[in-house]
Amino acid sequence: MPNRPGRVLAFDSGIGGLGIVRALREVLPPETRIDYLADNALFPYGEQADDVLIERLLSLLGAQIEARRPDLVVIACNTASTLALPALRARFPLPFVGCVPPVRWAARVSTTHVIGLLSTAATARRPYLRTLQQDYAADCTMLVHGARGLADLAERAFLDEPLEDALVLRELTQLFDQPEGDRIDAVGLGCTHYTFLMEAFTRLSPPGVAWLDPAMAVARQAGRLLVERPLNGPVEEDEHLLLTAPPPNALALTKAVRRIGYVGLEILSAEPAQCARLTV
């Protein structure tokens, strides 16, 4: 067992990874410190070029790994995971846990052998997704919708802003109205942001559809790796929620993150390892 509290750095382009943090809080020992980094200056990642994102992730996470000294990093972002995990693991000598679309899970629970996936446009177009289907769901038809608007809606839902059902239903329609879409009986969340829309998904989708959020599986894998890893260095008591740009809704965001255990926000300066606390 670890002889000190573990420290985890969780990363996403926005607030979506806070759903993973919520799961980590349930699974990991209560003394575990969890820092969170959101690259909101470049949100949404699904709209960025691949080479830009890889260089960005190596630089941004490298600075925070040096500053925070985590025992483990959770890439709580499907786009970043499917794109940059090999480069991150090659560069930094510590465990990384990524998030990948739950294609295998969907194939296991489906009885119609028609599964759905909601993701960002970038995840939807990557060959990695088709490799997942070939490896784990070859006997299934997989229908994918790369939804540009859902990440924004999820951020609003996290802040407790009211959402019109029509906005969510418009995205769901583009999944279920595809050929054979009426046979979908399992849908995987291929973007961590979408966890905050789960209530709307289950309420507005056809009856009998299983909605699959991989957040808890990611958290359990992080827990297994922390137990296996010797933790010998000092640990800072404070936890940090870091942003790469001032948010337009600082007061609402500060209130929302308190539900997940953070007391405030910090904005990274031009020097990535430095930050300034945002007072609201």
N, C-alpha and C positions, 0 to 999 in steps of 0.2 A: 504493500500500500504506500501511496505518496507520504513523505514526511513533512510536507507543507501543503497549503492550498494550491491547487493548480491555477494557471492563468490561461485564458482562452482569448484569442482575437477573432471576432466574427466580422465578416466583410460583406457588403452588398453595395449596389449603386444607389440605393435609396432606403426606405424603411422596410422593405420586404423581408430582409434578414432578421428583423426583430421577431418575426414569427418563429424562426429557428432559435433565437435567444430565449424566447418564452419556453420552448421545448427543452433547451439546455438547462434552464432553471429547474425544471421538473426532474430531470434525469441526473444531473451532476450533484455532488455534495454541496450543501448550502454555502460553504466557505469558499467555493470556487469563484475567482474573479473573472468577469467577462467584460472585456472592452469591445466596443462596437465602432466600426468605421464605415461611414456611408459616403461614397463618392458622388454626392448629389450635384456637384459642379458639372458632371458629365452624364447625368441622368436624362433619358433612359439608355442603358447600355445597348439595348437591342437596336438602336439607331446609329451606332458607331462602327467605324471600320475595324476589322480584326487586328491589323498590325498596330493601330493606335491603341487599342485596348490592351494588347499584350505588353507593350512597353509601359503603358500607364500602370498596369497592375504590378509589374516588377518593381517599378520605382516607388510607387505609393506604399505598397505593402512592405517593401524592403525597409523603408524609413521607419515604419511603425513597428516592424519586428525588432529593429535595433532599439527603438525607444521604449517599447513596452515589454520586451523579452517574454513573449508568450511561450507556453509549452506546446501549444497546438493552435493551428489556424483553421477556422471554418470558412470556406468560401460559400457563403449563403446566397449564391446567385447562380442560376442555371447557365446564363450566358457566359459569365466569367469561368465557371467550372468546365464547361464543354470546350472552351477555347484555350485556357491558360494553365490548367492544372499541371500538365507535363513540364512546362517552363518553370513554374513556381517550385515544383518539387526538385527540379534539377538545380535551381539556384540556391535554395535555402534548406539547411539540414535540420528540419523539424517536420512533424507530421502535418499534412493537410487533409482535411475532409471536405469533399465537394458535394454539390447537389446536382443530381442528374434527373431527368424526367423519369417518372416511375412507370416505365413501359413494362418492365418485367412483372411488377405488381399487378398492373392492369390486366395483363395476359392471364395471370393466375386466377383472378377473380371473375373474369368474363365467362359467361356461358354461351353468349351469341357469337363469340370470336370476332366481334367488331368493337374496337376500343377507340376512345377519343383522347386527344391531348390538347390542352390549352397552353400556349407558350408565347414568348416574344417572337417577333418576326425573325430575329437573328437565329434563335434556337431552331425555329421551324425549318429554316433553309440549310442548316448545317448537315453535312454527311454523317456526323456522329449520331444523329437521331435515327437515320435509316439503319446504321450499324446496330444500334440498340434493338430495333425491331427484328432485324435478321438474326441476331444472337438470342433474343429472349422472347420474341413474339412472332415467330415465322409463320405460325398457324393462324394468325389474326390479321384482319384488315385494320390498319391504323389510320384514322382520320385526324388531321391536325389543323388547328386554326392558330395562326400567328397573329395574336390580337394586339394591335398597337395601343388601343385605348384602355385596356384593363389595368395596366400598371398605374396609370394616373388615377383611375377610379379607386384602386386599392389604397393608394396614399390618402385619398379623401376619406375613405371608410375608416382608416386607422385613426384619423383625426376626429372621428365622430361627426363628420359632415353628412347631411342628408343626401342620398343618391336616388335618382329616379330609376325605377326598375327598368324602364325602357332602354336606358344606356347599357345596362348589363345584358338585357335580353337581346339587344342588337348584336352583341358579340357571340352569345350562345347560339343564336340563330345561324350564324355563319359556320358553326361546327355541326349542328344537328341537321341542317338543311342540305348538307352534302349527300351525294349518292350513298345509300346504305346508312345514312346518319340516324334514321329511325330505329336502327338495330343496336346502336351504341348502348351498352349497359355498364360501362366503367370509363371514367374520365380521370386522367392524371393531371395534376397541376405541374406544369413545366416552367413555372416562374414562382419564386418564393413570395412575391408580392400578393399572389392570388389567395393566400391563406386568409387574408382579411375580407375576402368576398365570399367565403365559403357559405355563409348563411344565405346569401342571395342566390348562389349557384344551386344549392339544394332545393330552394323554394321555387325557383323559376325554371328549372330543367324538367324534362319529362319524368314521370314517376318511374321508380325502380332503377335509377342510375346511381351507381356507387361513385362517390367523389373521393379521390385519393390524394392526400397531402403527405409528402414524405418527410415533413419536419421532424417527427418523432424518431424516425429511423436514422436520420442524420445525427440527432442528439445522442442516440444510443451508441452509434459508432464512435463519436467523440469520447464518450464515457469509457468505452473499451480501450481506446488508445491511450487515454490519460492514465488508466490503471497500469498499463503495460510500461509506461515511460517513467524513468526515475526523475523526480523533481527535487533538485538539490539547491537551487539558488534562492536568493531572497525574493520576496513578493511584496509589491506595493499594495497598501490597503485599499486605496481608492479605485473605483472603476471609472472608465471614461467613455463617453459617447461623443464621437468625433465626426464632424462634417467637413467637407472640402470647400463649402461655400455657405454663406449665410442663407438660411431658409426664408422663404417669403412669409411663413406662418409660424414664427418662432414661439409665440406664446402658446398656440394650440399644440405645437409639437412638444414643447416642454411638458405640458400637462399630460399628453398622451404617453410619453416615454416613462413617466413616473409609474405607470401601471406595470411596467416591466422592470422596475428597480433602479432606474437612472434618475439622478437628482437635477441634472441640467445638461446643457449642450456645450460643446467646445468646437471652435472653428479653427481649422488648420491654417497657419499662415503660409506665405510663399515658400518658406522652408518647411518641408513636409513633416519633420519631426517636432516642430514647434506648433503651439496652438494657443488660442486665447479663449477664455471662458466667456460665453455669451450670457449676459444678464438680461432677464426679461421680467 
